[in-house]
C-alpha cells in the first residue's frame, strides 16, 4: 500500500504531464473560439462577399 501511495504522490508532483494537458486545453479553446467566430460571422461574411461580387463589373 505504501508503494502505491508513493507512486500516486510522485505522479501528482510530476509536472511534465501537466504541460501536455495545458497545451491540449489551450488548443481546444482556440478551436472552440474559431468555430464560434465562423459560426457567428459566417452569414455576415457571405453577405459581404455577395455584395462585393455584385458590384464587380466585368468588361465586355
C-alpha distance matrix in Angstrom:
0.0 3.8 5.4 5.2 6.3 8.7 10.0 10.7 12.5 14.3 15.4 16.7 18.6 20.1 23.6 25.0 23.9 25.3 28.7 28.8 28.1 30.7 33.2 32.6 33.2 36.2 37.6 37.2 39.0 41.8 42.2 42.3 44.8 47.0 47.0 47.9 50.7 52.2 52.0 53.7 56.2 56.8 59.8 61.3 61.0 62.7 65.4 66.1 66.2 68.6 70.8 71.0 71.8 74.6 76.2 76.3 79.8 80.3 83.6 86.0
3.8 0.0 3.8 5.4 5.1 6.2 8.6 9.9 10.6 12.2 14.2 15.4 16.5 18.3 21.9 23.5 23.0 24.3 27.5 28.1 27.7 30.0 32.6 32.3 32.9 35.7 37.3 37.2 38.9 41.5 42.3 42.5 44.8 47.0 47.3 48.1 50.7 52.4 52.4 54.0 56.4 57.1 60.3 61.5 61.1 63.0 65.8 66.2 66.4 68.9 71.0 71.1 71.9 74.9 76.2 76.3 79.8 80.4 83.7 86.2
5.4 3.8 0.0 3.8 5.5 5.1 6.3 8.7 10.0 10.5 12.3 14.4 15.4 16.4 20.2 21.2 20.8 22.6 25.6 25.9 25.9 28.4 30.7 30.4 31.4 34.2 35.5 35.6 37.5 40.0 40.6 41.1 43.4 45.4 45.8 46.9 49.4 50.9 51.1 52.8 55.0 55.7 58.9 60.2 59.6 61.4 64.3 64.6 64.6 67.3 69.4 69.3 70.1 73.1 74.5 74.4 77.9 78.2 81.5 83.9
5.2 5.4 3.8 0.0 3.8 5.4 5.1 6.3 8.7 9.8 10.5 12.4 14.3 15.3 18.9 19.9 18.9 20.5 23.8 23.8 23.3 26.0 28.4 27.8 28.6 31.6 32.9 32.7 34.6 37.2 37.7 38.0 40.5 42.6 42.7 43.8 46.4 47.9 47.9 49.7 52.0 52.6 55.7 57.1 56.6 58.4 61.2 61.7 61.8 64.3 66.5 66.5 67.2 70.2 71.7 71.7 75.2 75.6 78.9 81.3
6.3 5.1 5.5 3.8 0.0 3.8 5.4 5.1 6.2 8.5 9.8 10.6 12.3 14.2 17.7 19.4 18.6 19.6 23.0 23.6 22.9 25.1 27.8 27.5 27.9 30.8 32.5 32.3 33.9 36.6 37.4 37.5 39.8 42.1 42.4 43.1 45.7 47.4 47.5 49.0 51.4 52.2 55.3 56.5 56.2 58.1 60.8 61.2 61.5 64.1 66.1 66.1 67.1 70.0 71.3 71.5 75.0 75.6 79.0 81.5
8.7 6.2 5.1 5.4 3.8 0.0 3.8 5.5 5.1 6.0 8.5 9.9 10.6 12.2 15.8 17.5 17.3 18.6 21.7 22.5 22.4 24.5 27.0 27.2 27.9 30.4 32.1 32.4 33.9 36.4 37.4 37.8 39.9 42.1 42.7 43.6 45.9 47.7 48.0 49.5 51.7 52.5 55.8 56.8 56.3 58.3 61.1 61.3 61.4 64.2 66.1 66.0 67.0 70.0 71.2 71.2 74.7 75.2 78.5 81.1
10.0 8.6 6.3 5.1 5.4 3.8 0.0 3.8 5.5 5.0 6.0 8.6 9.9 10.4 14.1 15.1 14.5 16.3 19.3 19.7 19.7 22.1 24.4 24.3 25.3 28.0 29.3 29.6 31.5 33.8 34.6 35.2 37.5 39.4 39.9 41.1 43.4 45.0 45.4 47.1 49.1 49.8 53.1 54.3 53.6 55.5 58.4 58.6 58.6 61.3 63.4 63.3 64.1 67.1 68.4 68.3 71.8 72.2 75.5 78.0
10.7 9.9 8.7 6.3 5.1 5.5 3.8 0.0 3.8 5.4 5.0 6.2 8.6 9.9 13.2 14.7 13.5 14.6 18.1 18.5 17.8 20.2 22.8 22.5 23.0 25.9 27.4 27.4 29.0 31.7 32.5 32.7 35.0 37.2 37.6 38.5 40.9 42.6 42.8 44.4 46.6 47.4 50.6 51.8 51.3 53.3 56.0 56.3 56.5 59.2 61.2 61.2 62.1 65.1 66.4 66.5 70.0 70.6 73.9 76.4
12.5 10.6 10.0 8.7 6.2 5.1 5.5 3.8 0.0 3.8 5.4 5.1 6.2 8.6 11.9 14.2 13.8 14.3 17.6 18.8 18.3 20.0 22.9 23.1 23.4 25.9 27.9 28.1 29.4 32.0 33.2 33.5 35.4 37.7 38.4 39.1 41.4 43.3 43.7 45.0 47.1 48.2 51.4 52.3 51.9 54.0 56.7 56.8 57.2 59.9 61.7 61.7 62.8 65.7 66.9 67.0 70.6 71.2 74.5 77.2
14.3 12.2 10.5 9.8 8.5 6.0 5.0 5.4 3.8 0.0 3.8 5.5 5.2 6.1 9.9 11.5 11.8 13.0 15.8 17.0 17.2 19.0 21.5 22.1 22.9 25.1 26.8 27.5 29.0 31.2 32.4 33.2 35.0 37.1 38.0 39.0 41.0 42.8 43.5 44.9 46.8 47.8 51.2 52.0 51.3 53.4 56.2 56.2 56.3 59.2 61.1 60.8 61.8 64.9 66.0 65.9 69.4 69.9 73.1 75.8
15.4 14.2 12.3 10.5 9.8 8.5 6.0 5.0 5.4 3.8 0.0 3.8 5.5 5.2 8.5 9.7 8.9 10.3 13.4 14.1 14.0 16.2 18.6 18.7 19.7 22.1 23.7 24.1 25.8 28.1 29.1 29.8 31.8 33.8 34.6 35.7 37.8 39.5 40.1 41.6 43.6 44.4 47.8 48.8 48.0 50.1 52.9 53.0 53.1 55.9 57.8 57.6 58.6 61.6 62.8 62.7 66.3 66.8 70.0 72.6
16.7 15.4 14.4 12.4 10.6 9.9 8.6 6.2 5.1 5.5 3.8 0.0 3.8 5.5 7.8 10.3 9.4 9.3 12.8 14.1 13.3 14.9 17.9 18.2 18.4 20.8 22.8 23.1 24.3 26.8 28.2 28.5 30.3 32.6 33.4 34.2 36.4 38.3 38.8 40.1 42.1 43.2 46.5 47.3 46.8 49.0 51.7 51.7 52.1 54.9 56.7 56.6 57.7 60.7 61.7 61.9 65.5 66.2 69.5 72.2
18.6 16.5 15.4 14.3 12.3 10.6 9.9 8.6 6.2 5.2 5.5 3.8 0.0 3.8 6.1 9.2 9.8 9.6 12.4 14.5 14.4 15.4 18.2 19.3 19.6 21.4 23.7 24.5 25.4 27.6 29.3 29.9 31.4 33.6 34.8 35.6 37.4 39.5 40.3 41.4 43.2 44.5 47.8 48.4 47.8 50.2 52.8 52.6 52.9 55.9 57.5 57.2 58.5 61.5 62.4 62.5 66.1 66.8 69.9 72.7
20.1 18.3 16.4 15.3 14.2 12.2 10.4 9.9 8.6 6.1 5.2 5.5 3.8 0.0 3.8 5.7 6.8 7.6 9.9 11.7 12.4 13.7 15.9 17.1 18.1 19.7 21.6 22.7 24.1 25.9 27.5 28.5 30.0 31.9 33.2 34.3 36.0 37.9 38.9 40.2 41.8 42.9 46.4 47.0 46.1 48.4 51.1 50.9 51.0 54.0 55.8 55.3 56.4 59.6 60.5 60.3 63.9 64.4 67.5 70.3
23.6 21.9 20.2 18.9 17.7 15.8 14.1 13.2 11.9 9.9 8.5 7.8 6.1 3.8 0.0 3.8 5.5 5.0 6.6 9.2 10.1 10.5 12.8 14.5 15.3 16.6 18.6 20.1 21.1 22.8 24.6 25.7 27.0 28.9 30.4 31.5 33.0 34.9 36.1 37.3 38.8 39.9 43.4 43.9 42.9 45.3 48.0 47.6 47.8 50.9 52.5 52.0 53.3 56.4 57.2 57.0 60.6 61.2 64.3 67.1
25.0 23.5 21.2 19.9 19.4 17.5 15.1 14.7 14.2 11.5 9.7 10.3 9.2 5.7 3.8 0.0 3.8 5.4 5.5 7.1 9.2 10.3 11.5 13.2 14.9 16.0 17.3 19.2 20.7 21.9 23.4 25.1 26.4 27.9 29.5 30.9 32.3 33.9 35.3 36.8 38.0 38.9 42.5 43.1 41.8 44.1 47.0 46.6 46.5 49.6 51.4 50.7 51.7 55.0 55.8 55.5 59.0 59.3 62.4 65.1
23.9 23.0 20.8 18.9 18.6 17.3 14.5 13.5 13.8 11.8 8.9 9.4 9.8 6.8 5.5 3.8 0.0 3.8 5.4 5.3 6.5 8.8 10.2 10.9 12.6 14.4 15.6 16.8 18.7 20.3 21.4 22.8 24.6 26.1 27.3 28.8 30.5 32.0 33.1 34.8 36.2 37.0 40.5 41.3 40.2 42.3 45.3 45.1 45.0 47.9 49.9 49.4 50.3 53.5 54.6 54.3 57.8 58.2 61.4 64.0
25.3 24.3 22.6 20.5 19.6 18.6 16.3 14.6 14.3 13.0 10.3 9.3 9.6 7.6 5.0 5.4 3.8 0.0 3.8 5.4 5.1 6.1 8.7 9.8 10.5 12.2 14.1 15.2 16.5 18.3 19.9 20.9 22.4 24.3 25.7 26.7 28.4 30.3 31.3 32.7 34.2 35.3 38.8 39.4 38.5 40.8 43.6 43.3 43.5 46.5 48.2 47.9 49.0 52.1 53.0 53.0 56.6 57.2 60.4 63.2
28.7 27.5 25.6 23.8 23.0 21.7 19.3 18.1 17.6 15.8 13.4 12.8 12.4 9.9 6.6 5.5 5.4 3.8 0.0 3.8 5.5 5.1 6.3 8.6 9.9 10.5 12.2 14.2 15.4 16.5 18.4 19.9 21.0 22.6 24.4 25.7 26.9 28.7 30.1 31.5 32.7 33.7 37.3 37.7 36.6 39.0 41.7 41.3 41.3 44.4 46.1 45.5 46.7 49.9 50.7 50.5 54.0 54.6 57.7 60.5
28.8 28.1 25.9 23.8 23.6 22.5 19.7 18.5 18.8 17.0 14.1 14.1 14.5 11.7 9.2 7.1 5.3 5.4 3.8 0.0 3.8 5.4 5.2 6.2 8.7 9.9 10.5 12.3 14.3 15.4 16.5 18.3 20.0 21.2 22.6 24.3 25.7 27.1 28.5 30.2 31.4 32.1 35.7 36.4 35.2 37.3 40.3 40.0 39.8 42.8 44.8 44.2 45.1 48.3 49.3 49.1 52.5 53.0 56.1 58.8
28.1 27.7 25.9 23.3 22.9 22.4 19.7 17.8 18.3 17.2 14.0 13.3 14.4 12.4 10.1 9.2 6.5 5.1 5.5 3.8 0.0 3.8 5.4 4.9 6.1 8.5 9.7 10.4 12.3 14.2 15.2 16.3 18.2 19.9 20.9 22.3 24.2 25.7 26.7 28.3 29.9 30.7 34.2 35.0 34.1 36.2 39.1 39.1 39.1 42.0 43.9 43.7 44.6 47.7 48.8 48.8 52.4 53.0 56.3 58.9
30.7 30.0 28.4 26.0 25.1 24.5 22.1 20.2 20.0 19.0 16.2 14.9 15.4 13.7 10.5 10.3 8.8 6.1 5.1 5.4 3.8 0.0 3.8 5.4 5.2 6.1 8.5 9.8 10.6 12.3 14.2 15.3 16.4 18.4 20.0 20.9 22.4 24.4 25.6 26.8 28.2 29.4 32.9 33.4 32.5 34.9 37.6 37.3 37.6 40.6 42.2 41.9 43.1 46.2 47.1 47.1 50.8 51.5 54.8 57.6
33.2 32.6 30.7 28.4 27.8 27.0 24.4 22.8 22.9 21.5 18.6 17.9 18.2 15.9 12.8 11.5 10.2 8.7 6.3 5.2 5.4 3.8 0.0 3.8 5.5 5.0 6.0 8.5 9.8 10.5 12.2 14.1 15.2 16.4 18.2 19.8 20.9 22.5 24.1 25.6 26.6 27.5 31.1 31.6 30.4 32.7 35.6 35.2 35.1 38.2 40.0 39.4 40.5 43.7 44.6 44.4 48.0 48.6 51.8 54.5
32.6 32.3 30.4 27.8 27.5 27.2 24.3 22.5 23.1 22.1 18.7 18.2 19.3 17.1 14.5 13.2 10.9 9.8 8.6 6.2 4.9 5.4 3.8 0.0 3.8 5.5 5.1 6.1 8.6 9.9 10.6 12.2 14.2 15.4 16.4 18.2 19.9 21.2 22.3 24.2 25.6 26.1 29.7 30.6 29.5 31.5 34.5 34.5 34.4 37.2 39.2 39.0 39.8 42.9 44.1 44.0 47.6 48.2 51.5 54.1
33.2 32.9 31.4 28.6 27.9 27.9 25.3 23.0 23.4 22.9 19.7 18.4 19.6 18.1 15.3 14.9 12.6 10.5 9.9 8.7 6.1 5.2 5.5 3.8 0.0 3.8 5.4 5.1 6.2 8.7 9.9 10.5 12.2 14.3 15.3 16.3 18.2 20.0 20.8 22.3 24.0 25.0 28.4 29.1 28.5 30.7 33.4 33.4 33.7 36.5 38.3 38.3 39.4 42.3 43.5 43.7 47.3 48.2 51.6 54.3
36.2 35.7 34.2 31.6 30.8 30.4 28.0 25.9 25.9 25.1 22.1 20.8 21.4 19.7 16.6 16.0 14.4 12.2 10.5 9.9 8.5 6.1 5.0 5.5 3.8 0.0 3.8 5.4 5.1 6.3 8.7 9.9 10.5 12.4 14.3 15.3 16.4 18.4 19.8 21.0 22.2 23.5 26.9 27.3 26.4 28.9 31.5 31.2 31.5 34.5 36.1 35.8 37.2 40.2 41.0 41.2 44.9 45.8 49.1 51.9
37.6 37.3 35.5 32.9 32.5 32.1 29.3 27.4 27.9 26.8 23.7 22.8 23.7 21.6 18.6 17.3 15.6 14.1 12.2 10.5 9.7 8.5 6.0 5.1 5.4 3.8 0.0 3.8 5.4 5.1 6.2 8.6 9.8 10.6 12.3 14.2 15.3 16.6 18.2 19.9 20.9 21.6 25.3 25.9 24.7 26.9 29.8 29.6 29.5 32.5 34.3 34.0 35.0 38.1 39.2 39.1 42.7 43.4 46.7 49.4
37.2 37.2 35.6 32.7 32.3 32.4 29.6 27.4 28.1 27.5 24.1 23.1 24.5 22.7 20.1 19.2 16.8 15.2 14.2 12.3 10.4 9.8 8.5 6.1 5.1 5.4 3.8 0.0 3.8 5.4 5.1 6.1 8.5 9.9 10.5 12.1 14.1 15.4 16.3 18.1 19.7 20.3 23.8 24.8 24.0 26.0 28.8 29.0 29.2 31.8 33.8 33.9 34.8 37.7 39.0 39.3 42.8 43.6 47.1 49.7
39.0 38.9 37.5 34.6 33.9 33.9 31.5 29.0 29.4 29.0 25.8 24.3 25.4 24.1 21.1 20.7 18.7 16.5 15.4 14.3 12.3 10.6 9.8 8.6 6.2 5.1 5.4 3.8 0.0 3.8 5.4 5.0 6.0 8.6 9.8 10.4 12.1 14.2 15.1 16.2 17.9 19.1 22.4 23.0 22.5 24.9 27.4 27.4 28.0 30.8 32.4 32.5 33.8 36.6 37.7 38.2 41.9 43.0 46.4 49.1
41.8 41.5 40.0 37.2 36.6 36.4 33.8 31.7 32.0 31.2 28.1 26.8 27.6 25.9 22.8 21.9 20.3 18.3 16.5 15.4 14.2 12.3 10.5 9.9 8.7 6.3 5.1 5.4 3.8 0.0 3.8 5.5 5.1 6.2 8.6 9.8 10.5 12.3 14.1 15.3 16.2 17.3 20.9 21.2 20.2 22.6 25.3 25.0 25.3 28.3 29.9 29.7 31.0 33.9 34.9 35.2 38.8 39.8 43.2 46.0
42.2 42.3 40.6 37.7 37.4 37.4 34.6 32.5 33.2 32.4 29.1 28.2 29.3 27.5 24.6 23.4 21.4 19.9 18.4 16.5 15.2 14.2 12.2 10.6 9.9 8.7 6.2 5.1 5.4 3.8 0.0 3.8 5.4 5.1 6.1 8.5 9.8 10.6 12.1 14.2 15.2 15.6 19.2 20.2 19.1 21.0 23.9 24.1 24.1 26.8 28.8 28.8 29.7 32.6 34.0 34.2 37.7 38.6 42.0 44.6
42.3 42.5 41.1 38.0 37.5 37.8 35.2 32.7 33.5 33.2 29.8 28.5 29.9 28.5 25.7 25.1 22.8 20.9 19.9 18.3 16.3 15.3 14.1 12.2 10.5 9.9 8.6 6.1 5.0 5.5 3.8 0.0 3.8 5.5 5.1 6.1 8.5 10.0 10.4 12.1 14.0 14.7 18.0 19.1 18.7 20.7 23.3 23.8 24.3 26.7 28.6 29.0 30.1 32.7 34.2 34.8 38.4 39.5 43.1 45.6
44.8 44.8 43.4 40.5 39.8 39.9 37.5 35.0 35.4 35.0 31.8 30.3 31.4 30.0 27.0 26.4 24.6 22.4 21.0 20.0 18.2 16.4 15.2 14.2 12.2 10.5 9.8 8.5 6.0 5.1 5.4 3.8 0.0 3.8 5.5 5.1 6.1 8.6 9.8 10.5 11.9 13.4 16.7 17.1 16.7 19.2 21.5 21.6 22.4 25.1 26.5 26.9 28.3 30.9 32.0 32.7 36.4 37.8 41.3 44.0
47.0 47.0 45.4 42.6 42.1 42.1 39.4 37.2 37.7 37.1 33.8 32.6 33.6 31.9 28.9 27.9 26.1 24.3 22.6 21.2 19.9 18.4 16.4 15.4 14.3 12.4 10.6 9.9 8.6 6.2 5.1 5.5 3.8 0.0 3.8 5.4 5.1 6.1 8.4 9.9 10.4 11.2 14.8 15.3 14.2 16.5 19.2 19.2 19.5 22.3 24.1 24.1 25.3 28.1 29.3 29.7 33.4 34.5 38.0 40.7
47.0 47.3 45.8 42.7 42.4 42.7 39.9 37.6 38.4 38.0 34.6 33.4 34.8 33.2 30.4 29.5 27.3 25.7 24.4 22.6 20.9 20.0 18.2 16.4 15.3 14.3 12.3 10.5 9.8 8.6 6.1 5.1 5.5 3.8 0.0 3.8 5.5 5.2 6.0 8.5 9.9 9.9 13.3 14.7 14.1 15.7 18.5 19.3 19.5 21.8 23.9 24.4 25.3 27.8 29.5 30.1 33.6 34.7 38.4 40.8
47.9 48.1 46.9 43.8 43.1 43.6 41.1 38.5 39.1 39.0 35.7 34.2 35.6 34.3 31.5 30.9 28.8 26.7 25.7 24.3 22.3 20.9 19.8 18.2 16.3 15.3 14.2 12.1 10.4 9.8 8.5 6.1 5.1 5.4 3.8 0.0 3.8 5.5 5.0 6.0 8.4 9.5 12.4 13.4 13.7 15.8 17.9 18.7 19.7 21.8 23.5 24.4 25.6 27.9 29.4 30.4 34.1 35.5 39.2 41.7
50.7 50.7 49.4 46.4 45.7 45.9 43.4 40.9 41.4 41.0 37.8 36.4 37.4 36.0 33.0 32.3 30.5 28.4 26.9 25.7 24.2 22.4 20.9 19.9 18.2 16.4 15.3 14.1 12.1 10.5 9.8 8.5 6.1 5.1 5.5 3.8 0.0 3.8 5.4 5.2 5.8 7.8 10.8 11.0 10.9 13.5 15.5 15.7 16.8 19.3 20.7 21.3 22.8 25.2 26.3 27.3 31.1 32.6 36.2 38.9
52.2 52.4 50.9 47.9 47.4 47.7 45.0 42.6 43.3 42.8 39.5 38.3 39.5 37.9 34.9 33.9 32.0 30.3 28.7 27.1 25.7 24.4 22.5 21.2 20.0 18.4 16.6 15.4 14.2 12.3 10.6 10.0 8.6 6.1 5.2 5.5 3.8 0.0 3.8 5.6 5.2 5.0 8.7 9.7 8.9 10.8 13.4 14.0 14.5 16.8 18.7 19.3 20.4 22.8 24.3 25.1 28.8 30.1 33.7 36.3
52.0 52.4 51.1 47.9 47.5 48.0 45.4 42.8 43.7 43.5 40.1 38.8 40.3 38.9 36.1 35.3 33.1 31.3 30.1 28.5 26.7 25.6 24.1 22.3 20.8 19.8 18.2 16.3 15.1 14.1 12.1 10.4 9.8 8.4 6.0 5.0 5.4 3.8 0.0 3.8 5.7 5.3 7.8 9.8 10.3 11.5 13.7 15.2 16.0 17.6 19.5 20.8 21.7 23.7 25.6 26.8 30.3 31.8 35.5 37.8
53.7 54.0 52.8 49.7 49.0 49.5 47.1 44.4 45.0 44.9 41.6 40.1 41.4 40.2 37.3 36.8 34.8 32.7 31.5 30.2 28.3 26.8 25.6 24.2 22.3 21.0 19.9 18.1 16.2 15.3 14.2 12.1 10.5 9.9 8.5 6.0 5.2 5.6 3.8 0.0 3.8 5.8 7.3 8.1 9.6 11.5 12.8 14.0 15.7 17.3 18.5 20.1 21.6 23.2 24.8 26.3 29.9 31.8 35.5 38.0
56.2 56.4 55.0 52.0 51.4 51.7 49.1 46.6 47.1 46.8 43.6 42.1 43.2 41.8 38.8 38.0 36.2 34.2 32.7 31.4 29.9 28.2 26.6 25.6 24.0 22.2 20.9 19.7 17.9 16.2 15.2 14.0 11.9 10.4 9.9 8.4 5.8 5.2 5.7 3.8 0.0 3.8 5.6 5.2 6.0 8.6 9.9 10.6 12.2 14.2 15.3 16.5 18.2 20.0 21.3 22.8 26.5 28.3 32.0 34.6
56.8 57.1 55.7 52.6 52.2 52.5 49.8 47.4 48.2 47.8 44.4 43.2 44.5 42.9 39.9 38.9 37.0 35.3 33.7 32.1 30.7 29.4 27.5 26.1 25.0 23.5 21.6 20.3 19.1 17.3 15.6 14.7 13.4 11.2 9.9 9.5 7.8 5.0 5.3 5.8 3.8 0.0 3.8 5.5 5.3 6.3 8.7 10.1 10.7 12.4 14.4 15.6 16.5 18.5 20.4 21.5 25.0 26.6 30.3 32.7
59.8 60.3 58.9 55.7 55.3 55.8 53.1 50.6 51.4 51.2 47.8 46.5 47.8 46.4 43.4 42.5 40.5 38.8 37.3 35.7 34.2 32.9 31.1 29.7 28.4 26.9 25.3 23.8 22.4 20.9 19.2 18.0 16.7 14.8 13.3 12.4 10.8 8.7 7.8 7.3 5.6 3.8 0.0 3.8 5.5 5.2 6.2 8.7 10.0 10.6 12.3 14.4 15.3 16.6 18.6 20.3 23.7 25.5 29.3 31.5
61.3 61.5 60.2 57.1 56.5 56.8 54.3 51.8 52.3 52.0 48.8 47.3 48.4 47.0 43.9 43.1 41.3 39.4 37.7 36.4 35.0 33.4 31.6 30.6 29.1 27.3 25.9 24.8 23.0 21.2 20.2 19.1 17.1 15.3 14.7 13.4 11.0 9.7 9.8 8.1 5.2 5.5 3.8 0.0 3.8 5.4 5.1 6.2 8.7 9.9 10.5 12.4 14.2 15.4 16.8 18.7 22.3 24.5 28.1 30.6
61.0 61.1 59.6 56.6 56.2 56.3 53.6 51.3 51.9 51.3 48.0 46.8 47.8 46.1 42.9 41.8 40.2 38.5 36.6 35.2 34.1 32.5 30.4 29.5 28.5 26.4 24.7 24.0 22.5 20.2 19.1 18.7 16.7 14.2 14.1 13.7 10.9 8.9 10.3 9.6 6.0 5.3 5.5 3.8 0.0 3.8 5.4 5.1 6.2 8.6 9.9 10.7 12.2 14.3 15.6 16.8 20.5 22.3 25.9 28.6
62.7 63.0 61.4 58.4 58.1 58.3 55.5 53.3 54.0 53.4 50.1 49.0 50.2 48.4 45.3 44.1 42.3 40.8 39.0 37.3 36.2 34.9 32.7 31.5 30.7 28.9 26.9 26.0 24.9 22.6 21.0 20.7 19.2 16.5 15.7 15.8 13.5 10.8 11.5 11.5 8.6 6.3 5.2 5.4 3.8 0.0 3.8 5.5 5.2 6.1 8.6 10.0 10.4 12.3 14.4 15.6 19.0 20.6 24.4 26.6
65.4 65.8 64.3 61.2 60.8 61.1 58.4 56.0 56.7 56.2 52.9 51.7 52.8 51.1 48.0 47.0 45.3 43.6 41.7 40.3 39.1 37.6 35.6 34.5 33.4 31.5 29.8 28.8 27.4 25.3 23.9 23.3 21.5 19.2 18.5 17.9 15.5 13.4 13.7 12.8 9.9 8.7 6.2 5.1 5.4 3.8 0.0 3.8 5.5 5.1 6.1 8.6 9.8 10.6 12.5 14.5 17.8 20.1 23.7 26.0
66.1 66.2 64.6 61.7 61.2 61.3 58.6 56.3 56.8 56.2 53.0 51.7 52.6 50.9 47.6 46.6 45.1 43.3 41.3 40.0 39.1 37.3 35.2 34.5 33.4 31.2 29.6 29.0 27.4 25.0 24.1 23.8 21.6 19.2 19.3 18.7 15.7 14.0 15.2 14.0 10.6 10.1 8.7 6.2 5.1 5.5 3.8 0.0 3.8 5.4 5.1 6.2 8.5 10.0 10.8 12.6 16.2 18.6 22.1 24.8
66.2 66.4 64.6 61.8 61.5 61.4 58.6 56.5 57.2 56.3 53.1 52.1 52.9 51.0 47.8 46.5 45.0 43.5 41.3 39.8 39.1 37.6 35.1 34.4 33.7 31.5 29.5 29.2 28.0 25.3 24.1 24.3 22.4 19.5 19.5 19.7 16.8 14.5 16.0 15.7 12.2 10.7 10.0 8.7 6.2 5.2 5.5 3.8 0.0 3.8 5.4 5.2 6.0 8.6 10.0 10.8 14.4 16.1 19.8 22.4
68.6 68.9 67.3 64.3 64.1 64.2 61.3 59.2 59.9 59.2 55.9 54.9 55.9 54.0 50.9 49.6 47.9 46.5 44.4 42.8 42.0 40.6 38.2 37.2 36.5 34.5 32.5 31.8 30.8 28.3 26.8 26.7 25.1 22.3 21.8 21.8 19.3 16.8 17.6 17.3 14.2 12.4 10.6 9.9 8.6 6.1 5.1 5.4 3.8 0.0 3.8 5.5 5.0 6.2 8.7 10.1 13.2 15.1 18.8 21.0
70.8 71.0 69.4 66.5 66.1 66.1 63.4 61.2 61.7 61.1 57.8 56.7 57.5 55.8 52.5 51.4 49.9 48.2 46.1 44.8 43.9 42.2 40.0 39.2 38.3 36.1 34.3 33.8 32.4 29.9 28.8 28.6 26.5 24.1 23.9 23.5 20.7 18.7 19.5 18.5 15.3 14.4 12.3 10.5 9.9 8.6 6.1 5.1 5.4 3.8 0.0 3.8 5.5 5.2 6.5 9.0 12.1 14.8 18.3 20.7
71.0 71.1 69.3 66.5 66.1 66.0 63.3 61.2 61.7 60.8 57.6 56.6 57.2 55.3 52.0 50.7 49.4 47.9 45.5 44.2 43.7 41.9 39.4 39.0 38.3 35.8 34.0 33.9 32.5 29.7 28.8 29.0 26.9 24.1 24.4 24.4 21.3 19.3 20.8 20.1 16.5 15.6 14.4 12.4 10.7 10.0 8.6 6.2 5.2 5.5 3.8 0.0 3.8 5.4 5.2 6.5 10.1 12.6 16.0 18.8
71.8 71.9 70.1 67.2 67.1 67.0 64.1 62.1 62.8 61.8 58.6 57.7 58.5 56.4 53.3 51.7 50.3 49.0 46.7 45.1 44.6 43.1 40.5 39.8 39.4 37.2 35.0 34.8 33.8 31.0 29.7 30.1 28.3 25.3 25.3 25.6 22.8 20.4 21.7 21.6 18.2 16.5 15.3 14.2 12.2 10.4 9.8 8.5 6.0 5.0 5.5 3.8 0.0 3.8 5.5 5.4 8.6 10.3 14.0 16.5
74.6 74.9 73.1 70.2 70.0 70.0 67.1 65.1 65.7 64.9 61.6 60.7 61.5 59.6 56.4 55.0 53.5 52.1 49.9 48.3 47.7 46.2 43.7 42.9 42.3 40.2 38.1 37.7 36.6 33.9 32.6 32.7 30.9 28.1 27.8 27.9 25.2 22.8 23.7 23.2 20.0 18.5 16.6 15.4 14.3 12.3 10.6 10.0 8.6 6.2 5.2 5.4 3.8 0.0 3.8 5.6 7.7 10.3 13.7 15.7
76.2 76.2 74.5 71.7 71.3 71.2 68.4 66.4 66.9 66.0 62.8 61.7 62.4 60.5 57.2 55.8 54.6 53.0 50.7 49.3 48.8 47.1 44.6 44.1 43.5 41.0 39.2 39.0 37.7 34.9 34.0 34.2 32.0 29.3 29.5 29.4 26.3 24.3 25.6 24.8 21.3 20.4 18.6 16.8 15.6 14.4 12.5 10.8 10.0 8.7 6.5 5.2 5.5 3.8 0.0 3.8 6.2 9.6 12.5 15.1
76.3 76.3 74.4 71.7 71.5 71.2 68.3 66.5 67.0 65.9 62.7 61.9 62.5 60.3 57.0 55.5 54.3 53.0 50.5 49.1 48.8 47.1 44.4 44.0 43.7 41.2 39.1 39.3 38.2 35.2 34.2 34.8 32.7 29.7 30.1 30.4 27.3 25.1 26.8 26.3 22.8 21.5 20.3 18.7 16.8 15.6 14.5 12.6 10.8 10.1 9.0 6.5 5.4 5.6 3.8 0.0 3.8 6.4 9.5 12.5
79.8 79.8 77.9 75.2 75.0 74.7 71.8 70.0 70.6 69.4 66.3 65.5 66.1 63.9 60.6 59.0 57.8 56.6 54.0 52.5 52.4 50.8 48.0 47.6 47.3 44.9 42.7 42.8 41.9 38.8 37.7 38.4 36.4 33.4 33.6 34.1 31.1 28.8 30.3 29.9 26.5 25.0 23.7 22.3 20.5 19.0 17.8 16.2 14.4 13.2 12.1 10.1 8.6 7.7 6.2 3.8 0.0 3.8 6.3 9.0
80.3 80.4 78.2 75.6 75.6 75.2 72.2 70.6 71.2 69.9 66.8 66.2 66.8 64.4 61.2 59.3 58.2 57.2 54.6 53.0 53.0 51.5 48.6 48.2 48.2 45.8 43.4 43.6 43.0 39.8 38.6 39.5 37.8 34.5 34.7 35.5 32.6 30.1 31.8 31.8 28.3 26.6 25.5 24.5 22.3 20.6 20.1 18.6 16.1 15.1 14.8 12.6 10.3 10.3 9.6 6.4 3.8 0.0 3.8 6.4
83.6 83.7 81.5 78.9 79.0 78.5 75.5 73.9 74.5 73.1 70.0 69.5 69.9 67.5 64.3 62.4 61.4 60.4 57.7 56.1 56.3 54.8 51.8 51.5 51.6 49.1 46.7 47.1 46.4 43.2 42.0 43.1 41.3 38.0 38.4 39.2 36.2 33.7 35.5 35.5 32.0 30.3 29.3 28.1 25.9 24.4 23.7 22.1 19.8 18.8 18.3 16.0 14.0 13.7 12.5 9.5 6.3 3.8 0.0 3.8
86.0 86.2 83.9 81.3 81.5 81.1 78.0 76.4 77.2 75.8 72.6 72.2 72.7 70.3 67.1 65.1 64.0 63.2 60.5 58.8 58.9 57.6 54.5 54.1 54.3 51.9 49.4 49.7 49.1 46.0 44.6 45.6 44.0 40.7 40.8 41.7 38.9 36.3 37.8 38.0 34.6 32.7 31.5 30.6 28.6 26.6 26.0 24.8 22.4 21.0 20.7 18.8 16.5 15.7 15.1 12.5 9.0 6.4 3.8 0.0
